Amino acid sequence: MTEQNSHFNISLPLAALILVIGLLAGIVVNRFGYLYIDPYLDQVLPTQVKQILSKGSESSDASQPLIQKVVNEDSLTIDVVKKASPSVITVGIKKTQRVVTGNPFGSMFDPFGFFGSQQQQQPQVEEQNIEQDIGSGFVVSKDGLIVTNKHVVSDTDATYKIISTDNKEYKVEKIYRDPTLDLAILQTSATDIAPLPLGDSSKLQVGQFVIAIGTALGEFRNTVTTGVVSGLGRGITAGDGFGISTEQLDNVIQTDAAVNPGNSGGPLLNSAGQVIGVNVATSTNAENVSFAIPINVIKEAIDNFNQTGKFDRAFLGVKYKMISRDLAILNEIPEGAYLVEVVDGTPAAKAGLKQSDIITKMNGKSVNDTDGGLAKLISQMKSGEKVSVEYYRGDEKKTTTVTLGEADTQ
């Protein structure tokens, strides 16, 4: 018992000494990034203690690149946002809307006038002026051209304005709506706002860092969110949480950057501050799933617009869903565009195409979802062009010639 107590009395001061030395060593490591042990202490300290302190030094050294990486990423995001934000605008709408007030059933269910006089209960139609922020956009040229989504400015009876980051308002003088993409170009007098540089969406890779800027929920202007490219070549039905018009889009970018109603039309940027997509839609069935139109598609549309002053878009006149190769093999049907609807009086209807037909080729080029689908092929053609169309009706393979029309851009 005496020997054990004696051993305990000797070990306690030694343990305290080791603890103090360990703390001092930790301070030295954290301050200078390396471990220095006095030659005398090197002889006194047990081997196990020196190993523990050495590991602490190595861990500190290894953490430096990680800390530096985080600092660099934060600085990068801040720099991109500072440069890009002045070119991102908010789209506002102004319109007069008729609303019904009063009791629409009159005094039928209130014969004793509990809810006011009979005159107050009579339904009345009143006009209300609505003025609010509804979407986002960004400047693409020095002469005031602004890109946004078509569904943001789909109401042809309303007037629109844009608001800059410094709260200057500019009237939208003219709207050019793309008939095949959820895209619109606004002509404004905002010549004092610098345009954003446009990147190359063909070089995007899954996992790539992205930044989204826009007016979240139609209320919070210049909201910034970040994420990564989650997928490429997706097909979606575009729209937003405001319930405005929707349409089918192919070959879009999927991202997990938080995009909300009101972000529609805003830019999706890469780490160099270049626009690589236009935010267009969110998923109502999942969180952190948003979509953007690739900027290369937008650049083609802008070039077309600059040359002709309009969107010269070929028009087929169908609504469709793409049948992927896997789905085709699984169901033993052709790969291609399944026609959900053929609009009466359109080039497709005049050429004899019908609902449930599956278009497999146009001018000898295969129609598949990996190359952008039917919309991509049509976008490469001109209005008035005669196109050979190969399709299946049931098990029967057929061909026809379609003279493409010109889509209405208003």
Rosetta blueprint (number, residue, H / E / L):
1 M L
2 T H
3 E H
4 Q H
5 N H
6 S H
7 H H
8 F H
9 N H
10 I H
11 S H
12 L H
13 P H
14 L H
15 A H
16 A H
17 L H
18 I H
19 L H
20 V H
21 I H
22 G H
23 L H
24 L H
25 A H
26 G H
27 I H
28 V H
29 V H
30 N H
31 R H
32 F H
33 G L
34 Y L
35 L L
36 Y L
37 I L
38 D L
39 P H
40 Y H
41 L H
42 D H
43 Q H
44 V H
45 L L
46 P L
47 T H
48 Q H
49 V H
50 K H
51 Q H
52 I H
53 L H
54 S H
55 K H
56 G H
57 S H
58 E H
59 S H
60 S H
61 D H
62 A H
63 S H
64 Q H
65 P H
66 L H
67 I H
68 Q H
69 K H
70 V H
71 V H
72 N H
73 E H
74 D H
75 S H
76 L H
77 T H
78 I H
79 D H
80 V H
81 V H
82 K H
83 K H
84 A H
85 S H
86 P H
87 S H
88 V E
89 I E
90 T E
91 V E
92 G E
93 I E
94 K E
95 K E
96 T E
97 Q E
98 R E
99 V E
100 V E
101 T E
102 G L
103 N L
104 P L
105 F L
106 G L
107 S L
108 M L
109 F L
110 D L
111 P L
112 F L
113 G L
114 F L
115 F L
116 G L
117 S L
118 Q H
119 Q H
120 Q H
121 Q H
122 Q L
123 P L
124 Q E
125 V E
126 E E
127 E E
128 Q E
129 N E
130 I E
131 E E
132 Q E
133 D E
134 I E
135 G E
136 S E
137 G E
138 F E
139 V E
140 V L
141 S L
142 K L
143 D L
144 G L
145 L E
146 I E
147 V E
148 T E
149 N L
150 K H
151 H H
152 V H
153 V H
154 S L
155 D L
156 T L
157 D L
158 A L
159 T E
160 Y E
161 K E
162 I E
163 I E
164 S L
165 T L
166 D L
167 N L
168 K L
169 E E
170 Y E
171 K E
172 V E
173 E E
174 K E
175 I E
176 Y E
177 R E
178 D L
179 P L
180 T L
181 L L
182 D L
183 L L
184 A E
185 I E
186 L E
187 Q E
188 T E
189 S L
190 A L
191 T L
192 D L
193 I L
194 A L
195 P L
196 L L
197 P L
198 L E
199 G L
200 D L
201 S H
202 S H
203 K H
204 L L
205 Q L
206 V L
207 G L
208 Q L
209 F E
210 V E
211 I E
212 A E
213 I E
214 G E
215 T E
216 A E
217 L L
218 G L
219 E L
220 F E
221 R E
222 N E
223 T E
224 V E
225 T E
226 T E
227 G E
228 V E
229 V E
230 S E
231 G E
232 L E
233 G E
234 R E
235 G E
236 I E
237 T E
238 A E
239 G L
240 D L
241 G L
242 F L
243 G L
244 I L
245 S L
246 T L
247 E E
248 Q E
249 L E
250 D E
251 N E
252 V E
253 I E
254 Q E
255 T E
256 D L
257 A L
258 A L
259 V L
260 N L
261 P L
262 G L
263 N L
264 S L
265 G L
266 G L
267 P E
268 L E
269 L E
270 N L
271 S L
272 A L
273 G L
274 Q L
275 V E
276 I E
277 G E
278 V E
279 N E
280 V E
281 A E
282 T E
283 S L
284 T L
285 N L
286 A L
287 E L
288 N L
289 V L
290 S E
291 F E
292 A E
293 I E
294 P E
295 I H
296 N H
297 V H
298 I H
299 K H
300 E H
301 A H
302 I H
303 D H
304 N H
305 F H
306 N H
307 Q H
308 T H
309 G L
310 K L
311 F L
312 D L
313 R L
314 A E
315 F E
316 L L
317 G L
318 V E
319 K E
320 Y E
321 K E
322 M E
323 I E
324 S L
325 R H
326 D H
327 L H
328 A H
329 I H
330 L H
331 N H
332 E L
333 I L
334 P L
335 E L
336 G E
337 A E
338 Y E
339 L E
340 V E
341 E E
342 V E
343 V L
344 D L
345 G L
346 T L
347 P H
348 A H
349 A H
350 K H
351 A L
352 G L
353 L L
354 K L
355 Q L
356 S L
357 D L
358 I E
359 I E
360 T E
361 K E
362 M E
363 N L
364 G L
365 K E
366 S E
367 V L
368 N L
369 D H
370 T H
371 D H
372 G L
373 G H
374 L H
375 A H
376 K H
377 L H
378 I H
379 S H
380 Q L
381 M L
382 K L
383 S L
384 G L
385 E L
386 K E
387 V E
388 S E
389 V E
390 E E
391 Y E
392 Y E
393 R E
394 G L
395 D L
396 E E
397 K E
398 K E
399 T E
400 T E
401 T E
402 V E
403 T E
404 L L
405 G E
406 E E
407 A L
408 D L
409 T L
410 Q L
